Amino acid sequence: MRVLLHAHVDTESGNEAIRNGKMPELMKSVMEQLKPEAAYFFPSMGRRSCIFVFDMPDPSQLPVVSEKFFMELGAEVEVVPVMNADDLKKGLQTLQSRQG
């Protein structure tokens, strides 16, 4: 299933990860692990934030994916299922065919 992971990094934890050089290593590791179709990095709500859109075939991967952000960056993490335009079109066609 395609999901969106949105992480808001704790400011002090993020500062420390930048100072000690762990931030680039962590982001590289996340990119290699997730192989996202999209990744964006930006300030949000006054904190460093990032969004990754990737395929999560098994929900048991959720701890593996999110714990790096929790443990190493003190981040608040949200993971939600998402659709692209083709997925939405297919879903709406299925809905329409069931209604009538």
Gaussian input, Z-matrix of N, CA and C with variables (Angstrom, degrees):
# hf/3-21g

backbone

0 1
 N
 C     1     B1
 C     2     B2     1     A1
 N     3     B3     2     A2     1     D1
 C     4     B4     3     A3     2     D2
 C     5     B5     4     A4     3     D3
 N     6     B6     5     A5     4     D4
 C     7     B7     6     A6     5     D5
 C     8     B8     7     A7     6     D6
 N     9     B9     8     A8     7     D7
 C    10    B10     9     A9     8     D8
 C    11    B11    10    A10     9     D9
 N    12    B12    11    A11    10    D10
 C    13    B13    12    A12    11    D11
 C    14    B14    13    A13    12    D12
 N    15    B15    14    A14    13    D13
 C    16    B16    15    A15    14    D14
 C    17    B17    16    A16    15    D15
 N    18    B18    17    A17    16    D16
 C    19    B19    18    A18    17    D17
 C    20    B20    19    A19    18    D18
 N    21    B21    20    A20    19    D19
 C    22    B22    21    A21    20    D20
 C    23    B23    22    A22    21    D21
 N    24    B24    23    A23    22    D22
 C    25    B25    24    A24    23    D23
 C    26    B26    25    A25    24    D24
 N    27    B27    26    A26    25    D25
 C    28    B28    27    A27    26    D26
 C    29    B29    28    A28    27    D27
 N    30    B30    29    A29    28    D28
 C    31    B31    30    A30    29    D29
 C    32    B32    31    A31    30    D30
 N    33    B33    32    A32    31    D31
 C    34    B34    33    A33    32    D32
 C    35    B35    34    A34    33    D33
 N    36    B36    35    A35    34    D34
 C    37    B37    36    A36    35    D35
 C    38    B38    37    A37    36    D36
 N    39    B39    38    A38    37    D37
 C    40    B40    39    A39    38    D38
 C    41    B41    40    A40    39    D39
 N    42    B42    41    A41    40    D40
 C    43    B43    42    A42    41    D41
 C    44    B44    43    A43    42    D42
 N    45    B45    44    A44    43    D43
 C    46    B46    45    A45    44    D44
 C    47    B47    46    A46    45    D45
 N    48    B48    47    A47    46    D46
 C    49    B49    48    A48    47    D47
 C    50    B50    49    A49    48    D48
 N    51    B51    50    A50    49    D49
 C    52    B52    51    A51    50    D50
 C    53    B53    52    A52    51    D51
 N    54    B54    53    A53    52    D52
 C    55    B55    54    A54    53    D53
 C    56    B56    55    A55    54    D54
 N    57    B57    56    A56    55    D55
 C    58    B58    57    A57    56    D56
 C    59    B59    58    A58    57    D57
 N    60    B60    59    A59    58    D58
 C    61    B61    60    A60    59    D59
 C    62    B62    61    A61    60    D60
 N    63    B63    62    A62    61    D61
 C    64    B64    63    A63    62    D62
 C    65    B65    64    A64    63    D63
 N    66    B66    65    A65    64    D64
 C    67    B67    66    A66    65    D65
 C    68    B68    67    A67    66    D66
 N    69    B69    68    A68    67    D67
 C    70    B70    69    A69    68    D68
 C    71    B71    70    A70    69    D69
 N    72    B72    71    A71    70    D70
 C    73    B73    72    A72    71    D71
 C    74    B74    73    A73    72    D72
 N    75    B75    74    A74    73    D73
 C    76    B76    75    A75    74    D74
 C    77    B77    76    A76    75    D75
 N    78    B78    77    A77    76    D76
 C    79    B79    78    A78    77    D77
 C    80    B80    79    A79    78    D78
 N    81    B81    80    A80    79    D79
 C    82    B82    81    A81    80    D80
 C    83    B83    82    A82    81    D81
 N    84    B84    83    A83    82    D82
 C    85    B85    84    A84    83    D83
 C    86    B86    85    A85    84    D84
 N    87    B87    86    A86    85    D85
 C    88    B88    87    A87    86    D86
 C    89    B89    88    A88    87    D87
 N    90    B90    89    A89    88    D88
 C    91    B91    90    A90    89    D89
 C    92    B92    91    A91    90    D90
 N    93    B93    92    A92    91    D91
 C    94    B94    93    A93    92    D92
 C    95    B95    94    A94    93    D93
 N    96    B96    95    A95    94    D94
 C    97    B97    96    A96    95    D95
 C    98    B98    97    A97    96    D96
 N    99    B99    98    A98    97    D97
 C   100   B100    99    A99    98    D98
 C   101   B101   100   A100    99    D99
 N   102   B102   101   A101   100   D100
 C   103   B103   102   A102   101   D101
 C   104   B104   103   A103   102   D102
 N   105   B105   104   A104   103   D103
 C   106   B106   105   A105   104   D104
 C   107   B107   106   A106   105   D105
 N   108   B108   107   A107   106   D106
 C   109   B109   108   A108   107   D107
 C   110   B110   109   A109   108   D108
 N   111   B111   110   A110   109   D109
 C   112   B112   111   A111   110   D110
 C   113   B113   112   A112   111   D111
 N   114   B114   113   A113   112   D112
 C   115   B115   114   A114   113   D113
 C   116   B116   115   A115   114   D114
 N   117   B117   116   A116   115   D115
 C   118   B118   117   A117   116   D116
 C   119   B119   118   A118   117   D117
 N   120   B120   119   A119   118   D118
 C   121   B121   120   A120   119   D119
 C   122   B122   121   A121   120   D120
 N   123   B123   122   A122   121   D121
 C   124   B124   123   A123   122   D122
 C   125   B125   124   A124   123   D123
 N   126   B126   125   A125   124   D124
 C   127   B127   126   A126   125   D125
 C   128   B128   127   A127   126   D126
 N   129   B129   128   A128   127   D127
 C   130   B130   129   A129   128   D128
 C   131   B131   130   A130   129   D129
 N   132   B132   131   A131   130   D130
 C   133   B133   132   A132   131   D131
 C   134   B134   133   A133   132   D132
 N   135   B135   134   A134   133   D133
 C   136   B136   135   A135   134   D134
 C   137   B137   136   A136   135   D135
 N   138   B138   137   A137   136   D136
 C   139   B139   138   A138   137   D137
 C   140   B140   139   A139   138   D138
 N   141   B141   140   A140   139   D139
 C   142   B142   141   A141   140   D140
 C   143   B143   142   A142   141   D141
 N   144   B144   143   A143   142   D142
 C   145   B145   144   A144   143   D143
 C   146   B146   145   A145   144   D144
 N   147   B147   146   A146   145   D145
 C   148   B148   147   A147   146   D146
 C   149   B149   148   A148   147   D147
 N   150   B150   149   A149   148   D148
 C   151   B151   150   A150   149   D149
 C   152   B152   151   A151   150   D150
 N   153   B153   152   A152   151   D151
 C   154   B154   153   A153   152   D152
 C   155   B155   154   A154   153   D153
 N   156   B156   155   A155   154   D154
 C   157   B157   156   A156   155   D155
 C   158   B158   157   A157   156   D156
 N   159   B159   158   A158   157   D157
 C   160   B160   159   A159   158   D158
 C   161   B161   160   A160   159   D159
 N   162   B162   161   A161   160   D160
 C   163   B163   162   A162   161   D161
 C   164   B164   163   A163   162   D162
 N   165   B165   164   A164   163   D163
 C   166   B166   165   A165   164   D164
 C   167   B167   166   A166   165   D165
 N   168   B168   167   A167   166   D166
 C   169   B169   168   A168   167   D167
 C   170   B170   169   A169   168   D168
 N   171   B171   170   A170   169   D169
 C   172   B172   171   A171   170   D170
 C   173   B173   172   A172   171   D171
 N   174   B174   173   A173   172   D172
 C   175   B175   174   A174   173   D173
 C   176   B176   175   A175   174   D174
 N   177   B177   176   A176   175   D175
 C   178   B178   177   A177   176   D176
 C   179   B179   178   A178   177   D177
 N   180   B180   179   A179   178   D178
 C   181   B181   180   A180   179   D179
 C   182   B182   181   A181   180   D180
 N   183   B183   182   A182   181   D181
 C   184   B184   183   A183   182   D182
 C   185   B185   184   A184   183   D183
 N   186   B186   185   A185   184   D184
 C   187   B187   186   A186   185   D185
 C   188   B188   187   A187   186   D186
 N   189   B189   188   A188   187   D187
 C   190   B190   189   A189   188   D188
 C   191   B191   190   A190   189   D189
 N   192   B192   191   A191   190   D190
 C   193   B193   192   A192   191   D191
 C   194   B194   193   A193   192   D192
 N   195   B195   194   A194   193   D193
 C   196   B196   195   A195   194   D194
 C   197   B197   196   A196   195   D195
 N   198   B198   197   A197   196   D196
 C   199   B199   198   A198   197   D197
 C   200   B200   199   A199   198   D198
 N   201   B201   200   A200   199   D199
 C   202   B202   201   A201   200   D200
 C   203   B203   202   A202   201   D201
 N   204   B204   203   A203   202   D202
 C   205   B205   204   A204   203   D203
 C   206   B206   205   A205   204   D204
 N   207   B207   206   A206   205   D205
 C   208   B208   207   A207   206   D206
 C   209   B209   208   A208   207   D207
 N   210   B210   209   A209   208   D208
 C   211   B211   210   A210   209   D209
 C   212   B212   211   A211   210   D210
 N   213   B213   212   A212   211   D211
 C   214   B214   213   A213   212   D212
 C   215   B215   214   A214   213   D213
 N   216   B216   215   A215   214   D214
 C   217   B217   216   A216   215   D215
 C   218   B218   217   A217   216   D216
 N   219   B219   218   A218   217   D217
 C   220   B220   219   A219   218   D218
 C   221   B221   220   A220   219   D219
 N   222   B222   221   A221   220   D220
 C   223   B223   222   A222   221   D221
 C   224   B224   223   A223   222   D222
 N   225   B225   224   A224   223   D223
 C   226   B226   225   A225   224   D224
 C   227   B227   226   A226   225   D225
 N   228   B228   227   A227   226   D226
 C   229   B229   228   A228   227   D227
 C   230   B230   229   A229   228   D228
 N   231   B231   230   A230   229   D229
 C   232   B232   231   A231   230   D230
 C   233   B233   232   A232   231   D231
 N   234   B234   233   A233   232   D232
 C   235   B235   234   A234   233   D233
 C   236   B236   235   A235   234   D234
 N   237   B237   236   A236   235   D235
 C   238   B238   237   A237   236   D236
 C   239   B239   238   A238   237   D237
 N   240   B240   239   A239   238   D238
 C   241   B241   240   A240   239   D239
 C   242   B242   241   A241   240   D240
 N   243   B243   242   A242   241   D241
 C   244   B244   243   A243   242   D242
 C   245   B245   244   A244   243   D243
 N   246   B246   245   A245   244   D244
 C   247   B247   246   A246   245   D245
 C   248   B248   247   A247   246   D246
 N   249   B249   248   A248   247   D247
 C   250   B250   249   A249   248   D248
 C   251   B251   250   A250   249   D249
 N   252   B252   251   A251   250   D250
 C   253   B253   252   A252   251   D251
 C   254   B254   253   A253   252   D252
 N   255   B255   254   A254   253   D253
 C   256   B256   255   A255   254   D254
 C   257   B257   256   A256   255   D255
 N   258   B258   257   A257   256   D256
 C   259   B259   258   A258   257   D257
 C   260   B260   259   A259   258   D258
 N   261   B261   260   A260   259   D259
 C   262   B262   261   A261   260   D260
 C   263   B263   262   A262   261   D261
 N   264   B264   263   A263   262   D262
 C   265   B265   264   A264   263   D263
 C   266   B266   265   A265   264   D264
 N   267   B267   266   A266   265   D265
 C   268   B268   267   A267   266   D266
 C   269   B269   268   A268   267   D267
 N   270   B270   269   A269   268   D268
 C   271   B271   270   A270   269   D269
 C   272   B272   271   A271   270   D270
 N   273   B273   272   A272   271   D271
 C   274   B274   273   A273   272   D272
 C   275   B275   274   A274   273   D273
 N   276   B276   275   A275   274   D274
 C   277   B277   276   A276   275   D275
 C   278   B278   277   A277   276   D276
 N   279   B279   278   A278   277   D277
 C   280   B280   279   A279   278   D278
 C   281   B281   280   A280   279   D279
 N   282   B282   281   A281   280   D280
 C   283   B283   282   A282   281   D281
 C   284   B284   283   A283   282   D282
 N   285   B285   284   A284   283   D283
 C   286   B286   285   A285   284   D284
 C   287   B287   286   A286   285   D285
 N   288   B288   287   A287   286   D286
 C   289   B289   288   A288   287   D287
 C   290   B290   289   A289   288   D288
 N   291   B291   290   A290   289   D289
 C   292   B292   291   A291   290   D290
 C   293   B293   292   A292   291   D291
 N   294   B294   293   A293   292   D292
 C   295   B295   294   A294   293   D293
 C   296   B296   295   A295   294   D294
 N   297   B297   296   A296   295   D295
 C   298   B298   297   A297   296   D296
 C   299   B299   298   A298   297   D297

   B1=1.4380
   B2=1.5315
   B3=1.3225
   B4=1.4622
   B5=1.5314
   B6=1.3283
   B7=1.4558
   B8=1.5204
   B9=1.3141
   B10=1.4509
   B11=1.5180
   B12=1.3127
   B13=1.4586
   B14=1.5183
   B15=1.3295
   B16=1.4685
   B17=1.5177
   B18=1.3304
   B19=1.4614
   B20=1.5207
   B21=1.3342
   B22=1.4595
   B23=1.5264
   B24=1.3207
   B25=1.4636
   B26=1.5223
   B27=1.3327
   B28=1.4541
   B29=1.5278
   B30=1.3203
   B31=1.4628
   B32=1.5198
   B33=1.3178
   B34=1.4727
   B35=1.5245
   B36=1.3270
   B37=1.4695
   B38=1.5207
   B39=1.3287
   B40=1.4577
   B41=1.5196
   B42=1.3398
   B43=1.4600
   B44=1.5216
   B45=1.3108
   B46=1.4674
   B47=1.5261
   B48=1.3325
   B49=1.4710
   B50=1.5275
   B51=1.3118
   B52=1.4661
   B53=1.5289
   B54=1.3430
   B55=1.4777
   B56=1.5209
   B57=1.3438
   B58=1.4680
   B59=1.5331
   B60=1.3313
   B61=1.4576
   B62=1.5153
   B63=1.3289
   B64=1.4694
   B65=1.5312
   B66=1.3226
   B67=1.4671
   B68=1.5318
   B69=1.3326
   B70=1.4680
   B71=1.5279
   B72=1.3239
   B73=1.4692
   B74=1.5263
   B75=1.3194
   B76=1.4645
   B77=1.5226
   B78=1.3315
   B79=1.4624
   B80=1.5246
   B81=1.3199
   B82=1.4667
   B83=1.5266
   B84=1.3142
   B85=1.4624
   B86=1.5321
   B87=1.3208
   B88=1.4716
   B89=1.5263
   B90=1.3284
   B91=1.4660
   B92=1.5318
   B93=1.3163
   B94=1.4655
   B95=1.5216
   B96=1.3169
   B97=1.4663
   B98=1.5193
   B99=1.3243
   B100=1.4601
   B101=1.5194
   B102=1.3183
   B103=1.4668
   B104=1.5356
   B105=1.3335
   B106=1.4705
   B107=1.5229
   B108=1.3334
   B109=1.4660
   B110=1.5223
   B111=1.3387
   B112=1.4627
   B113=1.5271
   B114=1.3252
   B115=1.4660
   B116=1.5223
   B117=1.3339
   B118=1.4578
   B119=1.5171
   B120=1.3299
   B121=1.4576
   B122=1.5239
   B123=1.3599
   B124=1.4645
   B125=1.5239
   B126=1.3352
   B127=1.4622
   B128=1.5305
   B129=1.3291
   B130=1.4595
   B131=1.5259
   B132=1.3143
   B133=1.4601
   B134=1.5398
   B135=1.3194
   B136=1.4571
   B137=1.5180
   B138=1.3388
   B139=1.4607
   B140=1.5178
   B141=1.3215
   B142=1.4677
   B143=1.5315
   B144=1.3125
   B145=1.4625
   B146=1.5161
   B147=1.3167
   B148=1.4581
   B149=1.5150
   B150=1.3212
   B151=1.4664
   B152=1.5161
   B153=1.3213
   B154=1.4558
   B155=1.5123
   B156=1.3205
   B157=1.4661
   B158=1.5229
   B159=1.3337
   B160=1.4607
   B161=1.5150
   B162=1.3198
   B163=1.4591
   B164=1.5184
   B165=1.3351
   B166=1.4611
   B167=1.5300
   B168=1.3438
   B169=1.4623
   B170=1.5284
   B171=1.3274
   B172=1.4656
   B173=1.5240
   B174=1.3429
   B175=1.4625
   B176=1.5322
   B177=1.3269
   B178=1.4694
   B179=1.5279
   B180=1.3299
   B181=1.4603
   B182=1.5247
   B183=1.3136
   B184=1.4629
   B185=1.5315
   B186=1.3272
   B187=1.4717
   B188=1.5317
   B189=1.3112
   B190=1.4651
   B191=1.5230
   B192=1.3157
   B193=1.4580
   B194=1.5281
   B195=1.3031
   B196=1.4648
   B197=1.5258
   B198=1.3162
   B199=1.4651
   B200=1.5204
   B201=1.3329
   B202=1.4712
   B203=1.5328
   B204=1.3133
   B205=1.4597
   B206=1.5261
   B207=1.3301
   B208=1.4660
   B209=1.5283
   B210=1.3238
   B211=1.4616
   B212=1.5277
   B213=1.3286
   B214=1.4539
   B215=1.5271
   B216=1.3299
   B217=1.4587
   B218=1.5252
   B219=1.3294
   B220=1.4580
   B221=1.5197
   B222=1.3247
   B223=1.4623
   B224=1.5259
   B225=1.3203
   B226=1.4556
   B227=1.5200
   B228=1.3273
   B229=1.4623
   B230=1.5183
   B231=1.3209
   B232=1.4589
   B233=1.5278
   B234=1.3229
   B235=1.4606
   B236=1.5240
   B237=1.3335
   B238=1.4640
   B239=1.5247
   B240=1.3469
   B241=1.4624
   B242=1.5137
   B243=1.3365
   B244=1.4660
   B245=1.5199
   B246=1.3562
   B247=1.4584
   B248=1.5131
   B249=1.3248
   B250=1.4588
   B251=1.5319
   B252=1.3284
   B253=1.4691
   B254=1.5256
   B255=1.3343
   B256=1.4722
   B257=1.5243
   B258=1.3293
   B259=1.4737
   B260=1.5258
   B261=1.3230
   B262=1.4659
   B263=1.5219
   B264=1.3094
   B265=1.4707
   B266=1.5239
   B267=1.3177
   B268=1.4693
   B269=1.5299
   B270=1.3303
   B271=1.4643
   B272=1.5142
   B273=1.3232
   B274=1.4660
   B275=1.5220
   B276=1.3360
   B277=1.4687
   B278=1.5262
   B279=1.3162
   B280=1.4675
   B281=1.5203
   B282=1.3127
   B283=1.4612
   B284=1.5221
   B285=1.3038
   B286=1.4692
   B287=1.5253
   B288=1.3143
   B289=1.4721
   B290=1.5295
   B291=1.3023
   B292=1.4734
   B293=1.5136
   B294=1.3091
   B295=1.4685
   B296=1.5225
   B297=1.2945
   B298=1.3718
   B299=1.3889
   A1=108.37
   A2=115.39
   A3=120.74
   A4=107.70
   A5=116.34
   A6=121.34
   A7=110.08
   A8=114.41
   A9=122.67
   A10=107.55
   A11=116.21
   A12=121.35
   A13=106.88
   A14=116.03
   A15=122.12
   A16=106.73
   A17=116.42
   A18=121.05
   A19=110.11
   A20=115.95
   A21=123.08
   A22=105.94
   A23=116.72
   A24=122.39
   A25=110.50
   A26=116.41
   A27=121.77
   A28=108.70
   A29=117.49
   A30=121.00
   A31=112.48
   A32=118.30
   A33=120.38
   A34=111.71
   A35=117.39
   A36=120.52
   A37=110.88
   A38=116.90
   A39=121.42
   A40=111.66
   A41=116.53
   A42=120.35
   A43=110.69
   A44=116.06
   A45=120.61
   A46=110.92
   A47=117.55
   A48=121.03
   A49=111.35
   A50=116.81
   A51=120.16
   A52=110.02
   A53=116.39
   A54=120.27
   A55=112.43
   A56=116.44
   A57=118.91
   A58=113.09
   A59=116.99
   A60=120.77
   A61=115.54
   A62=118.29
   A63=120.75
   A64=114.01
   A65=117.57
   A66=119.75
   A67=111.54
   A68=119.86
   A69=118.47
   A70=112.30
   A71=117.04
   A72=120.77
   A73=110.82
   A74=116.28
   A75=120.79
   A76=111.00
   A77=117.36
   A78=120.12
   A79=111.16
   A80=117.40
   A81=120.44
   A82=110.28
   A83=116.76
   A84=121.75
   A85=110.93
   A86=116.70
   A87=121.33
   A88=110.03
   A89=116.82
   A90=120.63
   A91=110.97
   A92=116.96
   A93=120.34
   A94=111.45
   A95=116.80
   A96=121.33
   A97=111.99
   A98=117.40
   A99=121.16
   A100=113.66
   A101=116.46
   A102=120.92
   A103=109.37
   A104=116.28
   A105=119.53
   A106=112.99
   A107=114.85
   A108=119.48
   A109=109.67
   A110=116.57
   A111=121.80
   A112=108.76
   A113=115.81
   A114=122.36
   A115=107.84
   A116=115.74
   A117=121.14
   A118=109.16
   A119=116.11
   A120=123.30
   A121=107.41
   A122=116.80
   A123=119.92
   A124=109.96
   A125=116.93
   A126=119.39
   A127=109.46
   A128=116.23
   A129=121.19
   A130=108.16
   A131=116.03
   A132=121.26
   A133=110.41
   A134=116.21
   A135=121.02
   A136=115.38
   A137=117.26
   A138=120.29
   A139=110.87
   A140=115.06
   A141=119.81
   A142=107.35
   A143=115.57
   A144=119.47
   A145=109.88
   A146=115.07
   A147=120.25
   A148=109.04
   A149=113.80
   A150=121.87
   A151=107.38
   A152=115.01
   A153=121.99
   A154=107.60
   A155=117.15
   A156=122.76
   A157=105.90
   A158=116.14
   A159=120.21
   A160=110.25
   A161=115.83
   A162=122.19
   A163=109.69
   A164=116.23
   A165=122.14
   A166=107.16
   A167=116.87
   A168=119.34
   A169=113.88
   A170=117.30
   A171=120.22
   A172=108.79
   A173=118.35
   A174=120.92
   A175=113.35
   A176=117.45
   A177=119.29
   A178=111.43
   A179=117.62
   A180=121.53
   A181=112.39
   A182=117.60
   A183=120.93
   A184=113.03
   A185=120.17
   A186=118.31
   A187=112.69
   A188=117.26
   A189=120.96
   A190=110.22
   A191=116.23
   A192=121.77
   A193=111.20
   A194=117.81
   A195=120.69
   A196=114.59
   A197=118.94
   A198=120.12
   A199=113.83
   A200=118.22
   A201=119.48
   A202=110.05
   A203=116.38
   A204=120.21
   A205=111.43
   A206=116.98
   A207=120.49
   A208=111.01
   A209=115.86
   A210=120.58
   A211=113.59
   A212=117.28
   A213=119.14
   A214=113.74
   A215=117.33
   A216=119.58
   A217=113.65
   A218=117.79
   A219=120.03
   A220=112.43
   A221=116.40
   A222=121.66
   A223=112.48
   A224=114.56
   A225=121.78
   A226=105.28
   A227=116.96
   A228=121.32
   A229=109.79
   A230=114.41
   A231=121.59
   A232=107.30
   A233=116.67
   A234=121.65
   A235=107.26
   A236=115.68
   A237=120.01
   A238=110.00
   A239=116.93
   A240=118.97
   A241=109.08
   A242=115.86
   A243=121.06
   A244=110.18
   A245=115.29
   A246=121.60
   A247=108.65
   A248=115.36
   A249=119.13
   A250=106.91
   A251=117.63
   A252=120.98
   A253=112.11
   A254=117.28
   A255=120.12
   A256=111.20
   A257=116.80
   A258=120.78
   A259=110.57
   A260=116.19
   A261=120.45
   A262=110.70
   A263=116.84
   A264=121.10
   A265=110.51
   A266=116.84
   A267=121.25
   A268=110.68
   A269=116.22
   A270=120.24
   A271=112.51
   A272=116.75
   A273=120.49
   A274=111.69
   A275=116.65
   A276=119.47
   A277=110.35
   A278=116.82
   A279=120.72
   A280=110.25
   A281=116.76
   A282=121.64
   A283=110.42
   A284=116.31
   A285=120.52
   A286=110.60
   A287=118.90
   A288=121.49
   A289=110.91
   A290=118.58
   A291=121.68
   A292=111.80
   A293=116.45
   A294=119.96
   A295=111.91
   A296=114.50
   A297=108.82
   A298=134.06
   D1=138.08
   D2=176.73
   D3=-74.97
   D4=130.48
   D5=178.71
   D6=-131.78
   D7=159.55
   D8=174.37
   D9=-115.37
   D10=124.77
   D11=174.68
   D12=-105.97
   D13=124.40
   D14=178.69
   D15=-119.28
   D16=118.81
   D17=-179.40
   D18=-118.07
   D19=131.75
   D20=171.89
   D21=-106.51
   D22=115.76
   D23=-174.72
   D24=-83.32
   D25=133.71
   D26=172.86
   D27=-59.00
   D28=132.31
   D29=-174.30
   D30=-59.43
   D31=-50.00
   D32=-178.12
   D33=-64.98
   D34=-42.02
   D35=177.67
   D36=-64.15
   D37=-39.44
   D38=177.31
   D39=-65.82
   D40=-42.25
   D41=177.29
   D42=-58.88
   D43=-46.00
   D44=-179.36
   D45=-63.98
   D46=-41.94
   D47=179.55
   D48=-63.97
   D49=-32.20
   D50=176.62
   D51=-74.43
   D52=-45.53
   D53=-179.52
   D54=-59.08
   D55=-43.51
   D56=-175.13
   D57=-91.46
   D58=4.62
   D59=174.89
   D60=81.55
   D61=8.58
   D62=-178.51
   D63=-81.16
   D64=-22.35
   D65=-176.63
   D66=-60.82
   D67=-50.22
   D68=179.43
   D69=-61.33
   D70=-38.66
   D71=178.30
   D72=-63.28
   D73=-43.92
   D74=-179.12
   D75=-63.95
   D76=-46.25
   D77=-179.42
   D78=-65.39
   D79=-38.29
   D80=176.41
   D81=-62.72
   D82=-43.51
   D83=179.31
   D84=-62.26
   D85=-43.77
   D86=179.00
   D87=-62.65
   D88=-45.07
   D89=-179.86
   D90=-62.00
   D91=-41.92
   D92=179.18
   D93=-67.00
   D94=-38.19
   D95=-179.16
   D96=-71.15
   D97=-47.58
   D98=-173.66
   D99=-82.99
   D100=-30.45
   D101=-173.64
   D102=48.31
   D103=58.34
   D104=-173.87
   D105=-68.62
   D106=149.69
   D107=172.96
   D108=-77.77
   D109=-20.06
   D110=175.89
   D111=-152.76
   D112=145.08
   D113=175.92
   D114=-145.44
   D115=131.95
   D116=-179.30
   D117=-134.81
   D118=145.74
   D119=-177.77
   D120=-130.19
   D121=130.10
   D122=-170.67
   D123=-165.41
   D124=160.42
   D125=172.09
   D126=-81.50
   D127=138.53
   D128=177.46
   D129=-149.92
   D130=133.91
   D131=-179.94
   D132=53.36
   D133=35.03
   D134=176.91
   D135=75.95
   D136=11.80
   D137=-178.59
   D138=-132.36
   D139=157.70
   D140=172.18
   D141=-63.01
   D142=135.88
   D143=-177.93
   D144=-140.43
   D145=159.97
   D146=176.31
   D147=-149.32
   D148=154.02
   D149=175.70
   D150=-130.39
   D151=134.70
   D152=174.20
   D153=-126.32
   D154=133.57
   D155=173.44
   D156=-112.36
   D157=122.60
   D158=-174.25
   D159=-154.75
   D160=169.09
   D161=178.05
   D162=-90.70
   D163=127.31
   D164=175.19
   D165=-118.76
   D166=92.81
   D167=-175.21
   D168=-67.98
   D169=-22.88
   D170=-176.38
   D171=-136.69
   D172=125.38
   D173=-178.70
   D174=-60.47
   D175=-19.04
   D176=179.11
   D177=-67.23
   D178=-10.12
   D179=176.38
   D180=-77.88
   D181=-12.60
   D182=-175.66
   D183=-55.72
   D184=-47.85
   D185=178.12
   D186=-61.93
   D187=-40.13
   D188=-179.20
   D189=-61.95
   D190=-40.69
   D191=-177.67
   D192=-73.40
   D193=-45.66
   D194=-170.99
   D195=-85.62
   D196=-26.97
   D197=-174.53
   D198=-62.61
   D199=-31.73
   D200=176.94
   D201=-58.53
   D202=-42.15
   D203=-179.51
   D204=-70.00
   D205=-41.58
   D206=178.84
   D207=-64.99
   D208=-53.24
   D209=-170.41
   D210=-76.26
   D211=-38.74
   D212=-173.77
   D213=-95.61
   D214=-20.93
   D215=-177.01
   D216=-125.77
   D217=1.59
   D218=-178.81
   D219=55.77
   D220=33.78
   D221=-172.43
   D222=-82.34
   D223=153.68
   D224=164.73
   D225=-90.66
   D226=129.83
   D227=-173.13
   D228=-125.08
   D229=134.81
   D230=174.88
   D231=-126.33
   D232=132.10
   D233=176.84
   D234=-125.89
   D235=124.27
   D236=-177.86
   D237=-134.93
   D238=145.74
   D239=174.33
   D240=-69.42
   D241=142.78
   D242=179.29
   D243=-136.91
   D244=162.28
   D245=178.21
   D246=-124.63
   D247=151.75
   D248=167.45
   D249=-94.81
   D250=-178.25
   D251=-176.15
   D252=-61.88
   D253=-37.82
   D254=178.96
   D255=-65.81
   D256=-40.80
   D257=177.74
   D258=-61.84
   D259=-44.44
   D260=-179.85
   D261=-62.53
   D262=-44.60
   D263=179.13
   D264=-58.50
   D265=-47.03
   D266=179.70
   D267=-62.08
   D268=-44.24
   D269=179.47
   D270=-62.64
   D271=-42.43
   D272=179.67
   D273=-68.26
   D274=-35.89
   D275=176.52
   D276=-65.25
   D277=-41.65
   D278=177.78
   D279=-62.70
   D280=-44.38
   D281=178.84
   D282=-60.96
   D283=-45.78
   D284=-178.57
   D285=-63.38
   D286=-41.98
   D287=-178.65
   D288=-66.29
   D289=-29.04
   D290=179.66
   D291=-78.75
   D292=-23.21
   D293=-178.19
   D294=-87.63
   D295=-12.62
   D296=176.69
   D297=158.18

